[in-house]
C-alpha cells in the first residue's frame, strides 16, 4: 500500500524528529458504519476513506502537544484531499487503549467489531477543524 509520510522537525534542532504520521487511501464496508451516521455517506458497498496509517511522536517530547499537532495536521490534509478525491471517513488503528482514548478525544469512534480501529466522518472532521479555526 502506498502512503505519504509527513515529518515534524524541531526548528531549533532541524535534525531532530519530533514526530510523524502517514496517510493513505482505504475503504470500509458501509455496513460497519453505524446506521445513524451512514445516512450522510454515499451508499456504496465500500465507503472511500483516508487511513491515518501511523502517528507517532518522540517520547522525549511527551506532554508538549506534538501528538495533537500531528493529528490536527493529518485531519486537515485528509479533509482537503477528501474534497478532491471523495473520502467519507478517516480511519485509524490505535496501538492500545490509551491511544484509542486519545483519538476519541478528537471525535473518533470505535468500530463495533474492532474497538481499536476507530473512524470519524468527514463531517465530524470538518467540525473539529472549524473548532480549531483551520477551515
C-alpha contacts under 8 A as a table, 3 or more apart, distances in Angstrom:
res1	aa1	res2	aa2	distance
1	X	24	X	7.65
2	X	24	X	6.49
3	X	22	X	6.22
3	X	23	X	5.47
3	X	24	X	4.53
3	X	25	X	7.74
4	X	22	X	5.37
4	X	23	X	5.43
4	X	24	X	6.57
5	X	20	X	6.90
5	X	21	X	5.59
5	X	22	X	4.11
5	X	23	X	6.53
6	X	20	X	5.49
6	X	21	X	5.49
6	X	22	X	6.23
7	X	17	X	6.90
7	X	18	X	7.74
7	X	19	X	6.06
7	X	20	X	4.33
7	X	21	X	6.79
8	X	17	X	5.98
8	X	18	X	5.51
8	X	19	X	5.32
8	X	20	X	5.84
8	X	70	X	7.73
9	X	13	X	7.66
9	X	14	X	5.72
9	X	15	X	6.90
9	X	16	X	5.74
9	X	17	X	4.66
9	X	18	X	5.51
9	X	19	X	7.37
10	X	13	X	5.19
10	X	14	X	5.28
10	X	15	X	7.31
10	X	16	X	5.53
10	X	17	X	6.34
10	X	18	X	6.15
11	X	14	X	5.28
13	X	16	X	5.58
14	X	17	X	7.70
17	X	20	X	7.75
17	X	58	X	7.28
18	X	57	X	5.65
18	X	58	X	5.39
18	X	61	X	7.04
18	X	66	X	7.27
19	X	55	X	7.49
19	X	56	X	5.38
19	X	57	X	3.78
19	X	58	X	5.73
19	X	66	X	7.12
19	X	67	X	7.64
19	X	70	X	7.44
20	X	54	X	7.60
20	X	55	X	5.76
20	X	56	X	5.59
20	X	57	X	6.45
20	X	70	X	6.92
21	X	52	X	7.14
21	X	53	X	7.17
21	X	54	X	4.97
21	X	55	X	4.15
21	X	56	X	6.43
21	X	70	X	6.94
21	X	74	X	7.31
22	X	52	X	5.90
22	X	53	X	5.28
22	X	54	X	5.14
22	X	55	X	6.74
23	X	50	X	6.72
23	X	51	X	5.62
23	X	52	X	4.83
23	X	53	X	5.68
23	X	54	X	7.54
23	X	74	X	7.54
23	X	78	X	7.84
24	X	50	X	5.80
24	X	51	X	5.24
24	X	52	X	6.83
24	X	53	X	6.86
25	X	48	X	7.62
25	X	49	X	6.04
25	X	50	X	4.73
25	X	51	X	5.86
26	X	48	X	6.21
26	X	49	X	5.06
26	X	50	X	5.51
26	X	51	X	5.80
27	X	46	X	5.76
27	X	47	X	5.23
27	X	48	X	4.46
27	X	49	X	5.02
27	X	50	X	7.54
28	X	32	X	7.13
28	X	46	X	5.38
28	X	47	X	5.19
28	X	48	X	6.75
28	X	49	X	7.12
29	X	32	X	5.57
29	X	33	X	7.48
29	X	45	X	5.79
29	X	46	X	4.62
29	X	47	X	6.01
30	X	33	X	5.55
30	X	38	X	7.21
30	X	43	X	7.23
30	X	44	X	6.81
30	X	45	X	5.47
30	X	46	X	5.73
30	X	47	X	5.69
31	X	34	X	7.38
31	X	35	X	7.96
31	X	45	X	7.77
32	X	111	X	6.79
32	X	112	X	7.60
32	X	113	X	7.93
33	X	37	X	6.65
33	X	38	X	5.77
33	X	111	X	7.41
34	X	37	X	5.49
34	X	38	X	6.05
35	X	38	X	4.98
35	X	39	X	6.59
36	X	39	X	6.09
37	X	40	X	6.05
37	X	41	X	7.37
37	X	121	X	7.90
38	X	41	X	5.04
38	X	42	X	7.84
38	X	43	X	7.99
39	X	42	X	7.87
41	X	47	X	7.66
41	X	88	X	6.39
42	X	47	X	7.15
42	X	88	X	7.89
43	X	47	X	7.65
44	X	47	X	5.96
47	X	87	X	7.83
47	X	88	X	6.72
47	X	89	X	7.82
48	X	86	X	6.87
48	X	87	X	4.99
48	X	88	X	5.82
48	X	89	X	7.04
49	X	86	X	7.87
49	X	87	X	4.51
49	X	88	X	5.44
49	X	89	X	4.70
49	X	90	X	5.62
49	X	91	X	7.02
50	X	78	X	6.45
50	X	82	X	7.94
50	X	87	X	6.32
50	X	89	X	6.33
50	X	90	X	4.77
50	X	91	X	6.18
51	X	90	X	5.81
51	X	91	X	4.82
51	X	92	X	5.92
52	X	55	X	7.15
52	X	74	X	7.40
52	X	90	X	6.97
52	X	91	X	6.06
52	X	92	X	5.10
52	X	93	X	7.76
53	X	92	X	6.45
53	X	93	X	7.21
55	X	67	X	7.66
55	X	70	X	7.35
55	X	71	X	7.50
56	X	67	X	7.07
57	X	61	X	7.36
57	X	62	X	7.75
57	X	66	X	6.69
57	X	67	X	6.28
58	X	61	X	5.76
58	X	62	X	7.25
59	X	62	X	5.29
61	X	64	X	6.06
61	X	66	X	7.51
62	X	65	X	7.61
62	X	66	X	7.62
63	X	66	X	7.61
65	X	68	X	5.24
65	X	69	X	6.15
66	X	69	X	4.98
66	X	70	X	6.10
67	X	70	X	5.19
67	X	71	X	6.08
68	X	71	X	5.05
68	X	72	X	6.03
69	X	72	X	5.32
69	X	73	X	6.17
70	X	73	X	5.15
70	X	74	X	6.09
71	X	74	X	4.98
71	X	75	X	6.11
72	X	75	X	5.05
72	X	76	X	6.09
72	X	129	X	7.47
73	X	76	X	5.06
73	X	77	X	6.19
74	X	77	X	5.20
74	X	78	X	6.01
75	X	78	X	4.95
75	X	79	X	5.94
75	X	90	X	7.83
75	X	125	X	6.58
75	X	129	X	7.71
76	X	79	X	5.11
76	X	80	X	6.18
76	X	129	X	6.90
76	X	134	X	7.67
77	X	80	X	5.20
77	X	81	X	6.05
78	X	81	X	5.18
78	X	82	X	5.88
78	X	90	X	7.27
79	X	82	X	4.98
79	X	83	X	6.45
79	X	87	X	7.94
79	X	122	X	6.55
79	X	125	X	6.98
79	X	126	X	7.09
80	X	83	X	5.34
80	X	84	X	6.98
81	X	84	X	5.26
81	X	85	X	6.11
81	X	86	X	7.61
81	X	87	X	7.57
82	X	85	X	5.24
82	X	86	X	4.64
82	X	87	X	4.34
82	X	88	X	7.07
82	X	122	X	7.85
83	X	86	X	5.73
83	X	87	X	7.28
87	X	90	X	7.75
87	X	122	X	7.41
88	X	121	X	5.89
88	X	122	X	5.42
89	X	119	X	6.47
89	X	120	X	5.48
89	X	121	X	4.27
89	X	122	X	5.26
90	X	119	X	5.48
90	X	120	X	5.29
90	X	121	X	6.37
90	X	122	X	6.95
91	X	117	X	7.13
91	X	118	X	5.69
91	X	119	X	4.33
91	X	120	X	6.63
92	X	117	X	5.78
92	X	118	X	5.35
92	X	119	X	6.31
93	X	116	X	5.85
93	X	117	X	4.40
93	X	118	X	6.33
94	X	97	X	7.24
94	X	99	X	5.39
94	X	100	X	5.11
94	X	103	X	7.97
94	X	116	X	5.11
94	X	117	X	6.06
94	X	118	X	7.35
95	X	99	X	6.16
95	X	100	X	7.47
95	X	116	X	7.18
96	X	99	X	5.36
96	X	100	X	6.27
96	X	116	X	6.84
97	X	100	X	4.91
97	X	101	X	6.17
97	X	116	X	7.05
98	X	101	X	5.11
98	X	102	X	6.38
99	X	102	X	4.99
99	X	103	X	6.45
100	X	103	X	5.22
100	X	104	X	6.21
100	X	116	X	6.15
100	X	117	X	7.99
100	X	118	X	7.45
101	X	104	X	4.98
101	X	105	X	6.32
102	X	105	X	5.35
102	X	106	X	7.19
103	X	106	X	5.37
103	X	107	X	6.84
103	X	108	X	5.50
103	X	118	X	7.78
104	X	107	X	5.06
104	X	108	X	4.48
104	X	109	X	6.01
105	X	108	X	7.22
106	X	128	X	7.08
107	X	120	X	6.50
107	X	124	X	6.93
107	X	125	X	7.75
107	X	128	X	7.61
108	X	118	X	5.77
108	X	119	X	5.15
108	X	120	X	4.79
109	X	118	X	5.12
109	X	119	X	5.38
109	X	120	X	6.33
110	X	114	X	6.91
110	X	115	X	4.86
110	X	116	X	6.42
110	X	117	X	5.70
110	X	118	X	4.05
110	X	119	X	6.32
111	X	114	X	5.27
111	X	115	X	5.53
111	X	116	X	7.74
111	X	117	X	6.02
111	X	118	X	5.70
111	X	119	X	7.09
112	X	115	X	6.09
114	X	117	X	5.45
114	X	118	X	7.99
115	X	118	X	6.89
120	X	124	X	6.21
120	X	125	X	6.60
121	X	124	X	5.20
121	X	125	X	6.27
122	X	125	X	4.71
122	X	126	X	6.06
123	X	126	X	5.18
123	X	127	X	6.51
124	X	127	X	5.04
124	X	128	X	6.39
125	X	128	X	5.12
125	X	129	X	6.23
126	X	129	X	5.03
126	X	130	X	5.96
126	X	135	X	7.56
127	X	130	X	4.99
127	X	131	X	6.09
128	X	131	X	5.11
128	X	132	X	6.35
129	X	132	X	4.98
129	X	133	X	6.08
129	X	134	X	5.22
129	X	135	X	5.96
130	X	133	X	4.74
130	X	134	X	5.84
130	X	135	X	5.42
131	X	134	X	7.69
